[in-house]
Amino acid sequence: MININVGYKNEDIEIPKNLHRVNITDINNQKEFIDFGITTYTEKTRAVIKVQDGCDNFCSYCIIPYAKGRVRSRNLKSILDEINRIVEKGIQEVVITGIHIASYGIDFKDKNIRLIDLLEEINKIEKLKRIRLGSLEPNIITDEFVERLKKVDKICDHFHLSLQSGCTETLKRMNRKYTTEDFEKVVKRLRNAFPNVALTTDIIVGFPGETDEEFNITYNFLKKINFYKMHIFKYSQRKGTRAAVMPNQIDGNIKEERSHKLIKLSNKNEKEFLNKYINREVEVLFEQKQDDYIKGHTSNYMVVKVKYKNIENKIINVKLIDEDKLELIGKLCNKTVTSL
């Protein structure tokens, strides 16, 4: 049996021997990042590093600020110590994640520490080869941020920008803090700074009040931006959010139709993006064997597979020769084969 104790001091209640005390904290009053010191390994070559928790944005469709609490950033030294430990075990790439990593550092007393400062410090870790970012809010991609990011030479040129809708009126109802015009400027900054950049995004279809006209605006905007890949979600009501009680909830069949249309566009974009790389040489971090191939990712997160063994956890130059089901087929460059 478990005794759940909320708000009492340990000495207030005598706990029977067959019970265990569990203290529960009000997440909305929690102000510090709880550091469990646990690293998530997605492959033998890559580790996910959580640098913050919580969110202060209160998007109208999202329950996270209520479930996870306000922004709490992890101590800089703790992050660097963890990455130093794992690179000694052979990890080549780290993925910087959190609930809202763009807000990293806003809760620190030292207001001079932000996400870009963290990335610059991680970049100094000698044995680390790649730094990949999790989902970013568009508003962090300022001119200053991009100018500094260009100098972080280990940063991967793949950015997942959380757009959610390509219609400014829909974004207003979502309580997103930018317009489509703002977003287009962000895309231009990144493409100017990183020639081979791959941009991915999340899109919600069927948000309350999304008319046919608004959806068509979104569709045309997404065609214009030409993302490498889009993750499409049909809006789902979350109890306790403002969007759940908004008028003009969208019929499920309409959501399905809109979702299908955007998935089709995403697949087309992805195939065209990949085909541009055929006959080019790229660097691939190889991760795992599958069937007759070994697969890995480029810095801009394209999946590449080659028919070669025993090159896990190596970054190798590959010439791309074909595309197969949204994956690229490559062959090791001659100079690479000679050196293996």
N, C-alpha and C positions, 0 to 999 in steps of 0.2 A: 504494500500500500504506500501511497505517496501523500504527504501533507503539503499542500500548496500554501505558502505564507506570503501575503502581500502586505507590506508596510509595517510589520511588527519587528521589534528588536528580538534578537535571539533569546534574551533572558526573560522575555515576557511570557513565553509559553513553554511548558514542559512537554517534550515530544516523547511519546511512548516508543519503546525499543523497536517495535515492528513497523514504525513509520520513518520516512526520510523527509527532511525539509528541503523544499525547492523555493528559492527566492525569485520572485518575478519583478522585473524592472519595467516601468512605464517607458516605452520606446520613445514617446514624444518628449520626454525629459532627459533622454540620454544625449550627452554632449561630446563623448569621446569615442573614437574608433576602438572596437574591441579586437585586439590582435591575437588571433589564435595560432599564428605561426605555421599555418598549413598551406602548402603549395599544391595546386592542382596541375597535374601533368596530363596534357591532352595527347601527347605522343612522347616518345623517348627524346625528342628533339626540342620540344616546346613546353613552356610552363606558363600558367596563368597567374598573374600577380594582382591581387585585389588591393587597391590603394585607397579606396574610400567607400563609404556606405551612406545610404539615405539620399533624400532629394528635397529641395525647397521649391520646386517649380509648380506643383499642383495643377498639372494638366487636367482638363475636365473629365477625361476618360480613365484616369490612372489612379489606382488605389495605393501605389507605392509609398507616397509621403505619410500615409496613415499607418501602413503596415511596417515600414522600415524606419520611419522617423526622419529627422532633419539631417542635413549634411554633416558627416563626421569623417575627417581625413586622417589617414594613417601617418604616423611619424616617419619623416624622411629617412632617418637613420635605419629604422626597422626595415624599410623597403630595400634600401641599398644592401644591408647586411644579408637579407634573404637572397637577393639576386646574386651576390658574391658567393654565397654557399652553393647555390644550385649550378652556377656555371662551372664550379669545380667538379661537379658530377657529370659534366659533358653537355649540359643544356646550351643550345646555340641561340635560341630565340625566346624572348619573353613577350607575353601579351598583357598590356596594362589595362585592367578592367575595374569596374565598380558600378554602382547604380547610376552615377552621374559624374563621370570622371572629369568633365569640363569644369566642375565646381571644386576640384581638388584645391585645398588650401584656403578656401574662403572663410573657414572657421578657425584658422590659426591666429594666434595673437600676433605672430610675425606676418604681417600682411604682404611681405615681399616674396613669399613662397607660393607659387602657383604650378599648374600642370607643366608649363614649359620649363620651369626651373627644375622640376623633378626629372623631366626627360633629359635635360642637359647633364644632370648628375649621373643618371643611368648610363648615358652615352660614354662616360669616362671609364666604365668597367671594361678592362682590357680584353678579357676572353669572350665577352658577349659579342655576338655577331649581328643580331637583329633585334630591333624594338618595334613591336606592332601595337597599335592602339585599338582599343575597343570602341564602342559606339560613342560618337561625339555630337554634342549640340552645335548647330551651325554658328551660333553667336560667338563661340570661342575663336573662330577662324578669322581673326583680324589681320590687318597688314603686318602689325608688329609680331604677332604670333607666328605667321608664316615665314617672315624674314628670319626669325630665330630658329624655327623648325628646319629650314633648309640647311642649316649648319649642323644639325644633329645627324651625322652621317650614317648612323646605324638605323635610322627610322625607316620603316617600310612604307613604300609609296602606295599604300592601300588605305583609304579612309572611309569609314562607315558613318555617313551623316544621317542623323535622325530627322527626316523631313516630315513624314506622316500624311501630308496632303500637298497637292500642287495648286491649290486654290486658296488665296489669301482669306476669303470670307470663311471658308471651312476652318482654316488655321485659327482664326479669331475665336470661333466657338470651341475649339480644342484648348484654348488658352495657351497657345504656343506664342513665343515672344519674338517672332520675326514674320516678315512677309515673303512672298515668292521672289520679289525683287531683291530683298536682302540675300536670300539663298543663292540666287543666280550670281551675285557678286562673290560669294564664298567659293562657288565652283570655279569661277574665273581665276581667283587667287591661287587655288590649289593647282589648277591645270597649268598656269603660268610658271609656278614654282617647281612642279614635278612633271617632267615631260611624259613619263609612262604611267602616270597615276591611274589607278582604278578606283572609281567611286561607286559605293553601294549604298543602299538606303532601305528604310522601312516605310511602307505606305499602308494606311488604314482606309479601306473602302466601306461605304455604307454608314458613315458617321451620321448621327441624327441631323436631319435637315439637309443632307447632301442631295441636291436636285440633279436632274440629268445634266443641266447646264454646268453646275459646279463640277460634276464628274468629268465632263468633256474638257473643261478648263484644266483639270488635273492631268488628264490623259495627254493633252497637247503640250503641257509644261514638261511632263516626263519624257515625251518624245524629243523635245528641245534640249533638255539637259543630257539625255542619252547616257544614263547610268550603265555601268558594266553589268550590274545585277540588282534586282529589287526583290525584297522580301515583302510579300503581299499578305495582309491580314484583314479578314472580315471583322468589322466592328462587333464587339460582344459587350453587352451591358455588365458593368461591375457595380454591385450593390454598394452604396455609400458614396458614389461619385456623382458629380453634377450631370454628366452626360446621360447617366442611367434614367434620369427623370426628365430629360429634355423632350419637347414635343417633336413630332415628325420622325419617329423611329422608322428605319428603312426595312422593308420586307426582305426576308431571307433570300428569295429567288433573285431579287435585284442585286443583293450583295454578291451572290454567286456569279451572276453574269458579269458584274464589274470586275470581280476578282479574276475570273477567267481571262478577260480582255487584257488586264495588266500583266498577268503571268505570261501570256503569249508575247506581249511586248518585251518583257524582261528576257525571255529565252532568245528572242530575235537579237536583242542588244548584245547578250552574252556571246552568242555564236559569232556575230560580226566582230566583236572585240577580240575574241580568240583568233579568228582567221587572219587578223592583221599581223599576228606574230609569227605566222608560218614562214619558214626560211630565215628566221632571226635567231640569234644566240641569246640565251638568258641564263642567269644563275638560279639553280634550284637547290633548296634544302630538302634532301630526300628523307622520308619519314617512315614509310611502312610498305611491306610487300602485300600485293593483292593479285591472285592468280599468277599470270606469267610476267607481271610487271612489278616495278617498285615505283611508288608515287611520292611526290613532294610538291612544294609550293614555291613559286617565285616570290620576290619581295612584294609584288602587287597582287598576290594571292591567286594567281592562276594555278590550276592543278595540272601538273605535268607527270607523265608516266613514261618509263623507258624499260626496255627488256635487258636488264642487267642486274646482277646480284651483289650483295655485300657492300652496298654504299649507303647504308642507313647513317643518318646523322652527319652526312657530308654535304657541303655546299659545292656544287659542281656545275661547270659550264655545259650547257646542252643546246644542240641545234634542234629547233622545232620543225617537224616535217609533216604533221597532219593534225586534224581535230577529230575527236570521236566522242559523241554524246556529251558535249560541253567539257571535255577534257582534252589537253594537248598531248600528242605523242611526240617524243623526242628521241634523239640519239646522242650519245656522249661525243663530244668533240674529240678528234684524233689525239690532240695534245693531252687531253684529260685521260684518255684510255692508257696512253703510254706511261703516265705518271702514277696510275693506280697499281 
